[in-house]
Amino acid sequence: MDDPYATLRDQVLRSVLDGPAHTESSLRHAAAADGDVGAALQPLVDKIHRHAYKVTDEDLSRLRPHYDEDQLFEIVVSAALGASRQRLVAGLRALEDA
């Protein structure tokens, strides 16, 4: 199935993961892939990938001594974009297989 939005979506993802930011690109890539982001961030990133609606202010407050607001925003957006991309790819694959 041809996806007319793939190029635009890929540009957004590259911009978020590789563009100028307050966090390292490698950390943003790991958050997007639900990879190793370190012990402090792992619970938040896992929750975003599995149950984003369950993320609370307390989840973020626990991290504020170590990360500022800009860093937390970048990590959350990276994880959310990565999770959404994984779901989209799975959905498109299911449509192709149907």
ZICORKA-V747625 format. One record per pair of residues at least 24 apart in sequence whose C-alpha atoms are under 10 Angstrom apart, sorted by the first residue. I is the first residue (numbers start at 1). J is the second residue. D is the distance in whole Angstrom. If there is no record, write none. Layout:
BEGIN
i=I j=J d=D
i=I j=J d=D
END
This chain:
BEGIN
i=1 j=92 d=8
i=1 j=93 d=9
i=1 j=95 d=8
i=1 j=96 d=6
i=1 j=97 d=10
i=2 j=92 d=10
i=2 j=96 d=10
i=3 j=92 d=9
i=9 j=81 d=10
i=9 j=85 d=9
i=10 j=85 d=10
i=12 j=81 d=9
i=13 j=77 d=10
i=13 j=78 d=8
i=13 j=81 d=7
i=13 j=82 d=8
i=13 j=85 d=9
i=16 j=74 d=8
i=16 j=75 d=10
i=16 j=77 d=8
i=16 j=78 d=7
i=16 j=81 d=9
i=17 j=74 d=9
i=17 j=75 d=10
i=17 j=77 d=9
i=17 j=78 d=7
i=17 j=79 d=10
i=17 j=81 d=9
i=17 j=82 d=10
i=21 j=70 d=8
i=21 j=71 d=8
i=21 j=74 d=8
i=22 j=67 d=10
i=22 j=68 d=9
i=22 j=69 d=10
i=22 j=70 d=7
i=22 j=71 d=6
i=22 j=72 d=9
i=22 j=73 d=10
i=22 j=74 d=8
i=22 j=75 d=10
i=23 j=67 d=9
i=23 j=70 d=8
i=23 j=71 d=6
i=23 j=72 d=9
i=23 j=73 d=10
i=23 j=74 d=7
i=23 j=75 d=8
i=24 j=71 d=9
i=24 j=74 d=10
i=24 j=75 d=10
i=25 j=78 d=10
i=27 j=74 d=10
i=27 j=75 d=8
i=27 j=78 d=9
i=28 j=71 d=10
i=28 j=74 d=7
i=28 j=75 d=6
i=28 j=76 d=9
i=28 j=77 d=9
i=28 j=78 d=6
i=28 j=79 d=8
i=28 j=82 d=9
i=29 j=75 d=9
i=29 j=78 d=7
i=29 j=79 d=8
i=29 j=82 d=8
i=30 j=75 d=9
i=30 j=78 d=9
i=30 j=79 d=8
i=30 j=82 d=9
i=31 j=74 d=9
i=31 j=75 d=6
i=31 j=76 d=8
i=31 j=77 d=9
i=31 j=78 d=6
i=31 j=79 d=5
i=31 j=80 d=8
i=31 j=81 d=9
i=31 j=82 d=7
i=31 j=83 d=9
i=32 j=75 d=8
i=32 j=76 d=9
i=32 j=77 d=8
i=32 j=78 d=5
i=32 j=79 d=4
i=32 j=80 d=7
i=32 j=81 d=6
i=32 j=82 d=4
i=32 j=83 d=7
i=32 j=84 d=9
i=32 j=85 d=9
i=32 j=86 d=9
i=33 j=78 d=9
i=33 j=79 d=7
i=33 j=80 d=10
i=33 j=81 d=9
i=33 j=82 d=6
i=33 j=83 d=8
i=33 j=85 d=10
i=33 j=86 d=9
i=34 j=78 d=10
i=34 j=79 d=7
i=34 j=80 d=10
i=34 j=82 d=8
i=34 j=83 d=8
i=35 j=79 d=10
i=37 j=75 d=10
i=40 j=66 d=9
i=41 j=66 d=10
i=41 j=67 d=10
i=41 j=72 d=9
i=41 j=75 d=9
i=44 j=75 d=9
i=44 j=76 d=8
i=44 j=79 d=9
i=45 j=75 d=8
i=45 j=76 d=7
i=45 j=78 d=9
i=45 j=79 d=6
i=45 j=80 d=9
i=45 j=83 d=10
i=46 j=79 d=9
i=46 j=83 d=10
i=47 j=79 d=9
i=48 j=76 d=8
i=48 j=77 d=10
i=48 j=78 d=10
i=48 j=79 d=6
i=48 j=80 d=6
i=48 j=81 d=10
i=48 j=82 d=10
i=48 j=83 d=8
i=49 j=76 d=10
i=49 j=79 d=7
i=49 j=80 d=7
i=49 j=81 d=9
i=49 j=82 d=8
i=49 j=83 d=5
i=49 j=84 d=8
i=49 j=86 d=9
i=49 j=87 d=10
i=50 j=83 d=8
i=52 j=76 d=10
i=52 j=79 d=10
i=52 j=80 d=8
i=52 j=83 d=9
END
